[in-house]
Amino acid sequence: MLRNELFKPWFVGDDWGFEIIDGEFKNVTVQIEKLEWPNEDDNQLALDYHVVHKPELITDEEIKGDTFKAIIEVIINDILKEAINDLKQTRDNDTKEFST
């Protein structure tokens, strides 16, 4: 997992996101607005986010670029893997329901 190595998640009420803590985009803070599968037949996620904070040295063009989008994808994949693993562990520990 890349949590606390590449990024730190944050939560405020119903809002959530992450701060990138290492690499080219260090200290960029992102808020996730929507993360969903719009089409059940497709494995593509729809992600809406915005940058809450970025250092002055990082340009808007860099934030809109493919490298930043790739970092966002890596982080979202890591968050989803962690959530799925947590769900599986919770599911396997629930003695009232059948285990997977």
N, C-alpha and C positions, 0 to 999 in steps of 0.2 A: 504494500500500500504506500502511496505517495503522500498521504496526510502527514503533516508536520515535517515533511522533507521538501516538497515542492509547493504545497499550499496549506493554508489553515482555513477550515470552514468557519463561518460565523452565522449566528441566528439572532434576529431581533423581532420578537412577536412572530408574525407569519412570514416575515421576510427572511431570506437566507442568501448566502453566496459564499465567496471565498476570497482570501487574499493570497496572492502569489508571493512566496517567501524566498524563492531562489531562482536564479537564472536571469535571462535577458529581460524579463518582465517583472522583476522583483519589485514589491511594494505596489503592484496594481491590485485594486480591489474591485471585484465584480459582484453585482447583484443578479441573481437568477429570477427572472420574472415568470417564465413558463417553461416547463420541461414535460413533454408528452409525446406519445405515439399517436399521430393524427390518423394513421391508417393501420388497422390491425394486420393487414396483409403485407405490410412493408416493415422492414427492420430499422427504418430511419427514424430518428428522434427529431422533434421540432424543439428548438431551443431559442428562447428569447432572453436576452440579458442586456445589461448596460454596465458600463464602467463607472463606478462610483468615485474612484480616485486613481490617479496615475501620477508618477513623478514627472516633473517638467521636462526631463531629458527624453522621455518617451513621447514620440509624436503621434498625432491622430492617425496618420498614415500607417504607422507601425501597428496600432491597435486594430485597424481595419484590414491588415495584411494576413496572408496565409500562415505565417509563423505563429502569430497570436492565436488564430483560429485553431491551429493544430494543438497548441498548449491547452486551450479551452477544452478541446475534444479529449485529450489525455486526462485532464482533471475530472471531467464529467464521467468518463468511463471508469475511473478509479472510484469515484463516489458511488456509482451504480453497483460496481462489483462489491464494495464494502456493504452497501445496503442489502444486496442479495445474500451475501454471506451471513449477515446478521439475521435476516429473515429465516434462512435455512436453520441456523442454530436455534432460534426461538421456536421454530416449527418442530424440530427434532426433540426439544425439551418439553413440548406440550403433551402431557400424558393423556389428556382428554380427547385428543384427536389422533387419527392415524398419522404415522411418521412417513416422510417421503422416502 
